[in-house]
Amino acid sequence: MAREYTTLEAAGREIRLSSPSKVYFPRHEGRGPFTKLDLAEYYLRVADATVNHLRERPTTLKRWRDGITGDFFFQKRVPEKRPEWLQTATVSFPSGRSATELVPNDAAHLLWAVNLSNIDWNPWPVRRADLDHPDELRIDLDPTPGVPWDDIRQVARAVHELLTEMRLTGFPKTSGSRGIHVNVRIEPEWTFTEVRRAALALAREIERRMPGVATSKWWKEERVGVFLDYNQNARDRTVASAYSVRPVPDARVSAPLRWDEVADVEAEDLRIDTVPERIERHGDPAADMDDHAGRLDGLLDLARRDEEGGLGDAPWPPHFAKQAGEPKRVQPSKAKAKTEPES
């Protein structure tokens, strides 16, 4: 029996799409279902805006062979058997290993990856011309369970205020899941470690300004409110890019916003079936992000003041080697249990 497929044209190339009628997003609350072909056609409609945020960036694929009801896996290495026109970059990891990753520079790259069941895009914050110096500071607002959506919006606005004080321009977007991201274009002059240090300083300052609402605490047992995940700026950490469809039942999109939209935005309104028209009518609010590259001097000064005041480094992700100045990498409750005397 012949395998079902269709052919789509993108960036002057014909891309074969297998199993186009396979359901990737089952029917949910009266919407859908959305198929693999629906996903491919979405990315064709929003290709210019999507590629604008992926261009020249090594990108990890997140593959869902059976749609969002099945299992997924991250694929960092592009297959050895691939089209000769496919653009790539070879990145190195904290472990010392390396991988040749996809660089999605046009719509044909998007469809090639969708054919491999990629749903969302997870790019590095660097361009392949300089793989060691990020040009993007990423602020990931990750709510703890039970946090109201309005608290996340309030923290995002506080981040906007602080960035403005630091002479930086933040571009907010829904995460497409439970939170909000704020991306900041920066000059590529600092290492991953330095950018992470700036992100930690920002997280701690927001925590001071919004006690009980925002937190910089790495350990989940210590978090209250919205966690500002500074470790998303460590090397080899990635987040879903702008216009990525997310693997959630209602096929939400990680959609860029204007700052005047943040106070009232409802993430469930920004979906695979609504975002293309939004772009066609209003454009991409983050289209000119590259024109607003700023400097980290202010945040790094804030980091220095914190350190001089006794605040050292904070925990790193578990797959990193122990860093100089990092506190013990053990949950506080377990550390306490080890030090308490027996009764």
Order of alpha helices (4+ residues) and beta strands (2+ residues): beta-beta-beta-beta-alpha-alpha-beta-beta-beta-beta-alpha-beta-beta-alpha-beta-beta-alpha-beta-beta-alpha-alpha-alpha-alpha
